[in-house]
Amino acid sequence: MLGFLLPLKCLGCGAHVPGAGRTERPEPLCLDCALSFRAPPGPRCPRCDLPRGTGRDRPARCGHCEDWPGVLDRAVAAVALEPPADALVQALKYGGWAAAGIPMARRMVARLREISVSEATGVVPVPTTARRRRQRGYNQAEILAAAIAVELDLELFEALARKPGQTSQVALQADDRRANVQMAFGPGPSAHRVTHQSHLILVDDVLTTGATAGAAALTLAALGAQKVTFVAFARTLPHSIVLSVADSSSPVHP
């Protein structure tokens, strides 16, 4: 009855999602949007997943991630940050739509299974500040991390805490991003559960330069983690290849 009176609208395009009222936790996407996600175009760097903008494979790591800390073994993203992925990120991060995490986490799990993380021992969300948690009502990375932990049958660790005082990363350039998060993280409530045998999956919504992932991974290493794999829902693309994504990348199915 609730689904009939208050029909679910697609978070990607605003269209009505037929049949949503007949399921307990419907995916808040219409079929068109569910089939419209695109993986970042290949070939991509084997460490940071950055599209290289060329049709030739290069086995060596790219210069983008050469200064990442050694504990940050790899970073991957499920989709390119383009419509409708950007609408889901906006809905989860700023619109109060926690349900947007359902399709996002599902695609992140599929990407993690592609790279095989069977030896992982836990999942850690990138923390937000106390002020932003109060404003949003939740930490968007924790929503995603909790769903990933359930799907992969792993423990969820609140191993990190965000220190106050950092500005938002959204409008910053690469060098400013690195400086902004250099000392952003400290031990969280579950820090004592990180051991020297830990391979942790670090979770956030968007991957841009990897500055946040690198700073968080260094803190996890100081707590005892030996290896960190970072996963994000979406990856921002270099301006030079944004226009070619639709032609060169493959769809990511629901």
N, C-alpha and C positions, 0 to 999 in steps of 0.2 A: 504493500500500500504506500509506504514511504517513497519507494522508487517510482511509483505512478504519479504521486502528488509532487514530488521534487525530483524530476528526472536528472540523471547525471549528465553533465556536459564535459566534452573532451577538453582536457587541459592544454592540448596542443593547438586546437583550432576553434573551440567553442561549440562545435556541433553536438547534437544529442547523441548519446551512446545507447543504442537500442539494446534492450534486454538486461541493462545494468541492475535493475531492481530485483532480478531473479537470482543473483549471486551474493554471497555474504560480503566478500571483499573484491568488488569488480575492479578491473584495471581501468583507470580514468582516461582512456584513450579510445578514439574511434578507430575503425579498422584502417582507414587511410593513413592516419598518423602513426599507428602501430607498425605499419609497413614502410614508413618513410625515413626511419633512422638510417644514417649512413656511418659506416666505420671511417675513421680517418684514412685518407687515401694512401696507398702504398707506392713504392716501398717505404718502410719506416725504420727508424733507428732501432736496433734490437734491445737497447737499454731503456731509452726514454720514450719510444713510440712516436717520435716526431716525424711527420711526413717530410721526405727529402726533396719533393718537387722534381723528381727525375725518374725516368723509366729504368734506370740502371741500378741494380742492387750493389750496395757497398757493404762488405762484411764488417768493416771497422766501425767503432762507435763514432757518433757525430760530435762536433765541437760543442753542441748545446749542453751536453751532460758530462763533459770531461772533468768539470770541477765539482761534481756531486760527491758526497762522502761515500767511501767504499761500502759502508753497511747498507746503503740504498742500492740493492742489487738490480732492481728493475722497476719501471713505472709503466702502467698500461692504462688505456682509456677505452671504454666500450664504444663510444660514438663520437662523431665530430660535433662541436658546439655550433649547431645551425638549427633552423626550424625542422621538427618541433622540439628538439632536445633543449634548446635555449628556453622555451616556454615552460618545460618541466622544471628546469633548474630555478627559474624565476618563481614558479609556483611553490616549490619546496622551500626555497631560501627566504623569499620575501612575502609570499602570499598566504602563508599559514596552511598550505595544503600538504599535510603529512602523507596523504594518500599518493602523492606524486612519487614517493619513494618506492612504491610497489613496482612499476615498470622499470624504474631506474636501477634498482638493486638486481632485478631479474637479468638485465643485460650485462651488468657488472659481473655477476656470477658466471654467466656464459663466457665472458672474456677471460676470467681467471681459470676456468676449466680448459680453455684453449692453451694456456701456457703451463698448466700442470703445477699446482701448488699443494700437492697431496702431503708434503712434509711440513706444511705450516702448522703452527701450534696455537695460534690465537689471532683475533681480529681487534684492531685498535682504531677508533675514530679520531680524526683530527679534531681537537677541542676548539670550541669557540669561547669568547669571553662571557663572563657572568652577565654583563649588560645585554649582549646580543641574545643570550639564551632567554632572558626575561622578556625581551622585545618579541622574539619569535615563538616562545613557548616551548622550544626544543632546540637541540643541536642537529642541524640537517645531516651532518656526517654520521652522527650516532644513529639516526633513523636508518640510513643506508647500511651501516656496519652491523646493526642488530639483525637486519634481514639477511645479510650475507653470512653472518655467523650461523644462523639457523640452517640455511641452505647447505653450507659446507660442513655442518656439524662440528663447529669450532667454538671455543670459549670467546666471549667478548671481554676485553680488558679496557678499563678506563685508566690506561697507564700514563696518560699525559694530561696536563692542565695548562691552560692558556694564561700567560701573565698579562695583567692589565697594561695599557699604555700604547699598544700598537695601533696604528691607523689601518683602515681597510686596505686590502691588497688590490681591490678592483681597478683603481685608476692609476696604479703605479707602473713604471717601466721596470725592466728586468733587474737592473742594478739596485733600484730603490726597493724592489720586492725582497731581494736577498738581504739588504740592510735592515729592512723593516721586521723581518722574522728571525734574524740571527740569534736573538736571545728571547724568543717569544714563548718557549715552552719549558715547563718544569715537570716534576713528578706528579702524577695524578693519584686518585684514591686507590687504584689497583697496581701501582708501580712495583710493589713488593712481589707481585706474581710474575714479573718478567725475569726469566732465568737466562743463564749463559747458553742454554740449549734452544733458545727461542728463535723461530722464524715467524715473524709477525706480518700480517697483512694490514697495511695502513690505508685508511679509507677517507676519501673526501669527495665532494661533488664535481669539482672542476680541476683540471690540470692545465696550467699555463706555462710557467717557466720551470717548475719543480722546486722553487725556493722554499715553499712551505713544507713540501715532502722532505727535502734535504735537512731542514732545521729540525723537524720532528724526528727524523730517523737518527740524527746525531744524539738527541736526548734519549731515544730508546736504546741506542748503543751504550750510552753512559749508564743505563739501568741494567744492562746485561744482554740485550738482544744481539744476536750474531748476524742476522740477516733480516732485511725489511723489503717487502714487495709492496709498492704503492699502487692502488687502483682508484680511478676516478670514473664517474659516469661519462663525462664529456671532456674533450680536449679542444682548447682553442687552437686555431690554425694560423700559420703564418699568412700575412696579407697576400703574398704573391701567389698562393695556391688556393685561396678561399673560393675563387670563382670556378675552379676546376673540380671541386669536390664532387658535385653531382654527376659528372661524367666519368670520373676515375675511380670512385670508391664503390664498394659493394653494399647492398642493403643489409641492415641488421634486423633479422626477423624476430617477432615477439616470442 
